[in-house]
Amino acid sequence: MLPIAEDIAIRIEVLNAQEKPIACLEATLRHLDGERAAILLPLAAPASCLHWGSRVRFYVEQQAHVYEILGSVIAREVTSESACALQVRLWECRTGRQRRAVPRRAARFPVQFAPLESASAAEPQEQAWQCGQCLDISCAGMRLRVPLQPALPERFLLRFTLPAPAGGETPSPAFCLQGRLLRARPLGRQADAVEIALKFEKLTPAQGLALSALLS
């Protein structure tokens, strides 16, 4: 759930099939979790382009980051004489522009990784998973040290748990994320390890917000 004490004013974009805006409306974000968002529109807003199945996009700021959130309308209901409530099923959360440069955080913790043949492929079998070590992490990606590989795939599936903060009583959540390979270089005198940089892909809103909260 989005950790807010009050409603958030947003601009909701109605998109065509190519993700190009065809309308932009002022709205209020009432609730956001891993799968759905509840959005309130003034009834006076020209919302005739918003109907079941409409593609929409809006942005949420969290700490130094802005998250681009995409989804589709699954319900629309007039709640009063002055407001219209939308239920939006969420597809994807992307790391958007930043208000200021935020360095990656150096961190050492184990990360399980496995090759992913495509962004929509099923989770690899258990024997396909290997263990590497995180070198640093941000809300957009991470650097890993992994054993030397015969070949590096374009995409990985990652499983990890962030180290709990000192004195923290609440354990960090477990993450299972997709990552796309950006670059790689050999490590060690015998080049028996590889450092790879990965960009997270297809973050859900819940995952993006959890990463931001844990790393801030």
C-alpha positions in Angstrom: 0.0 0.0 0.0 1.2 3.5 -0.8 2.4 5.0 2.5 0.6 8.3 2.5 -1.2 10.3 5.2 -3.5 12.1 2.8 -4.7 11.9 -0.8 -2.2 12.8 -3.6 -3.1 15.1 -6.5 -2.0 13.6 -9.8 -2.4 14.1 -13.5 -3.8 11.0 -15.2 -3.0 10.6 -18.9 -5.3 8.6 -21.2 -3.1 6.7 -23.7 -3.6 5.2 -27.1 -2.2 1.8 -28.1 1.2 3.3 -28.7 1.3 4.8 -25.2 0.8 8.3 -26.5 -1.4 10.7 -24.4 -4.7 11.6 -26.0 -6.0 13.4 -22.9 -4.7 14.6 -19.5 -7.0 15.1 -16.5 -6.5 16.4 -13.0 -7.3 13.7 -10.4 -6.7 12.5 -6.9 -5.0 9.2 -6.0 -6.8 7.7 -3.0 -5.2 4.2 -2.8 -2.4 2.3 -4.4 -1.2 -1.3 -3.8 0.5 -4.0 -5.9 -2.4 -4.6 -8.3 -4.9 -1.7 -8.2 -5.3 2.0 -7.8 -8.3 4.0 -6.7 -8.5 7.4 -8.4 -11.1 10.2 -7.9 -12.0 12.5 -10.8 -14.0 15.7 -10.5 -17.3 15.0 -12.2 -16.9 18.2 -14.2 -13.7 16.8 -15.8 -14.0 15.9 -19.5 -13.7 12.2 -18.9 -15.7 10.8 -21.8 -12.4 9.2 -23.1 -12.2 7.2 -19.9 -14.1 3.9 -20.0 -13.6 0.2 -19.2 -10.3 -0.9 -20.8 -8.9 2.6 -21.2 -5.1 2.7 -20.9 -3.8 5.2 -18.4 -0.6 6.5 -16.9 0.2 8.7 -13.9 3.3 9.5 -11.8 4.0 9.2 -8.1 6.9 10.8 -6.3 8.7 8.9 -3.5 11.8 10.4 -1.9 14.0 11.5 -4.8 12.4 9.3 -7.4 9.4 9.6 -9.7 7.6 6.4 -10.6 5.7 6.1 -13.9 2.7 3.8 -13.3 0.7 2.3 -16.2 -2.6 0.4 -16.1 -6.1 0.1 -17.4 -9.5 1.2 -16.1 -11.6 -1.7 -14.8 -14.5 0.2 -13.2 -16.0 3.7 -13.3 -18.7 4.9 -10.9 -20.2 8.2 -10.1 -20.0 8.5 -6.3 -21.6 11.9 -5.8 -22.8 14.9 -7.7 -19.2 16.2 -7.8 -16.9 13.1 -8.2 -16.3 10.0 -10.3 -14.4 7.0 -8.9 -12.1 4.9 -11.1 -10.6 1.5 -10.3 -7.4 0.9 -12.3 -5.7 -2.4 -12.7 -1.9 -1.8 -12.7 0.5 -3.4 -15.2 3.9 -1.9 -14.6 5.9 0.6 -12.5 8.9 2.2 -14.2 11.6 4.4 -12.6 11.0 7.8 -14.1 13.0 11.0 -14.0 14.8 12.0 -10.8 14.5 15.3 -9.0 18.1 15.1 -8.0 21.0 12.7 -8.6 20.9 9.8 -6.1 24.0 7.6 -5.8 23.7 3.9 -5.6 24.0 2.4 -2.1 26.9 0.1 -1.5 25.6 -3.1 0.0 26.9 -6.7 0.3 24.3 -9.4 0.5 23.6 -12.7 -1.4 21.5 -12.6 -4.6 20.1 -15.7 -6.3 20.0 -15.3 -10.1 18.8 -17.3 -13.1 18.7 -16.7 -16.8 15.3 -15.6 -18.2 14.8 -16.3 -21.9 12.2 -13.6 -22.3 10.4 -11.0 -20.2 7.3 -13.1 -20.1 8.9 -16.5 -19.5 8.0 -18.8 -16.7 10.1 -18.9 -13.5 13.2 -21.1 -14.0 13.4 -24.5 -12.4 15.2 -24.6 -9.0 18.3 -26.2 -10.3 18.9 -23.2 -12.7 19.4 -20.7 -9.8 23.0 -19.7 -8.9 24.3 -17.4 -6.1 26.0 -14.1 -6.6 26.7 -11.1 -4.4 25.3 -7.6 -4.6 27.9 -4.8 -4.9 25.6 -1.9 -4.9 21.9 -1.2 -5.5 19.5 1.6 -6.3 15.8 1.8 -7.0 16.6 1.3 -10.7 19.0 -1.6 -10.6 22.0 -3.3 -9.1 25.6 -4.4 -9.7 26.4 -8.1 -9.0 29.5 -10.2 -8.7 28.7 -13.6 -10.2 30.8 -16.7 -11.1 32.2 -16.8 -14.6 29.4 -17.8 -17.0 29.8 -19.6 -20.4 27.4 -16.9 -21.8 25.5 -14.1 -20.3 21.7 -13.9 -21.1 20.0 -10.6 -21.9 17.6 -10.9 -18.9 17.9 -12.4 -15.5 15.5 -13.2 -12.7 16.7 -12.1 -9.3 15.7 -13.2 -5.7 17.1 -11.4 -2.7 16.2 -9.8 0.6 17.7 -6.4 1.6 19.7 -6.3 4.8 17.6 -5.2 7.7 18.5 -1.7 9.1 20.4 -1.7 12.3 18.0 -2.0 15.2 15.1 -2.6 12.8 12.3 -4.7 14.2 10.5 -5.3 10.9 12.3 -7.8 8.5 12.9 -6.6 5.0 10.5 -8.1 2.3 11.8 -10.7 -0.2 12.1 -9.5 -3.8 11.8 -11.5 -7.0 12.6 -9.1 -9.9 13.5 -9.1 -13.5 16.7 -7.5 -14.6 18.1 -6.6 -18.0 21.9 -6.8 -18.6 23.5 -3.4 -19.2 27.2 -4.3 -19.1 29.7 -6.9 -17.8 33.4 -7.0 -17.0 35.7 -9.8 -15.7 36.9 -9.7 -12.1 39.7 -11.3 -10.2 43.3 -12.2 -11.2 42.2 -15.3 -13.0 39.0 -13.6 -14.3 37.0 -16.3 -12.5 34.2 -13.9 -11.7 32.1 -11.3 -13.6 30.7 -8.0 -12.5 27.4 -7.3 -14.2 25.2 -4.3 -14.1 21.4 -4.9 -14.3 18.5 -2.6 -14.8 15.2 -3.7 -13.0 12.3 -4.3 -15.4 8.6 -4.5 -14.9 8.6 -3.4 -11.2 5.2 -3.4 -9.7 4.2 -0.2 -7.8 4.5 -2.1 -4.5 8.0 -3.3 -5.4 9.2 0.1 -6.5 7.8 1.9 -3.4 9.2 -0.8 -1.1 12.7 -0.5 -2.7 12.5 3.3 -2.3 11.4 3.2 1.3 14.1 0.6 2.3 16.9 2.5 0.5 16.0 6.0 1.6 
